[in-house]
Amino acid sequence: MRSHPSRPRTPGALVSLLACLLLGTVALGGCSSLEGSGDKGYVTSDGQVEVVAPADRGEPIELEGEDLDGKPLSLADLRGQPVVVNVWWSACPPCRVEQPDLTEAAAELEGDAAFVGLNIRDSSSDQANAYVRTFDVPYPSFYSADGKALVPFYGTLTAYTVPATVVLDAEGRIAASVLGALPSKQTLVDLVNDTAAEAAADDAAAGEDAS
């Protein structure tokens, strides 16, 4: 596990990524230099875990859209607690392998963190909903067949990084990421708990200063 400063999100870079997504290169990998994906369209190795120090975190991630049933969904509504965002698609074998770990982590962290999926590439929400039913996924997912929902995560996620998991802090900033399948359920639980502990320590310090 290693720490790194968040990469700058420049307007030009965002435009470039969006252009790639609109041209359909999500499926072809044309916007990514990630190795180990081959022509499968997903990451084949265990996830690479990276942690971002609080002082190095960027702006809060802003993402609004619709869930798999067409209902409004927003990351802003989940602020005030750690949020786990998992990128997946129904035909991705590593996504299926890691889903039980995600489901168990969501149950273990219920009340302490929110979970939300980010579904890309599925040509219809019916495919995505079939996956949700098969694996009994307990949390909602953004539906973004064209991958545009990845744009706010530029600098951490690429158009070709799936599966991937991001942990946002209580302010909505990227605190940690796992590129590839989760190494284990405990890895994710530890990342979330560490992020929550930071917020608790900050609150305690603020209380001491106020007194």
C-alpha positions, 0 to 999 in steps of 0.5 A: 500500500503506498501513498501518493498525491492526487493528480491534477484534474486539468480542464484539457485532460478532462476534455481529452478523456471525455472525447475518448469516451464519446468515441467509444474507446472505453471498450478498446482501451484507447485512453489508457496506458494501463498494462495487464488488460490485454484485449479483455476490457478489464484488469486481470491482476489483484488490485493495486492499492493507493492511499492519498494523504489528507493534505494531498487530496483534491476537490470533492467528486461531483457526480449526479446521474441515474441509477439502474432503474432511472431514479436520481442518484448523487454522490453529494447526498452521501457526504458526511461519511466515507463512500465506497464507489465500485466500477463494474460491468456485468460481463467482467469476470473479475467484477464477479469474483470480487462482488461477494467481498464488496457485498460482505464489506457493505454489510459489515460497514453498514451505518459507518459508510455508504456504498454505490456502484458505477456501472459502465459498458452494459448496453442496457440497464437490464443486463446490469440489473440481472447482475444485481439480482444474481449477486444480491448487490445491496446498494444502488449503482449509477448507470453510465453505459458510455462511461461519462461518469468516470470523468470526475475521477480523472487522475485516479481512474482510467476508461479501461480500469475495471473493476476499480474501487475508490474510497471517498472521505466524508468531504467527498474527496478521493482518500484511497483507490484499488485498481483491479479486483479487491485483494480481499474484503478486509483490505476494503474494510481497513481502507474505509475504517482508516478514512473514518478514523481520520475524520474522528481525529479531526473532529476531536482536534477541533473540539480541543481547539474550541475549548 
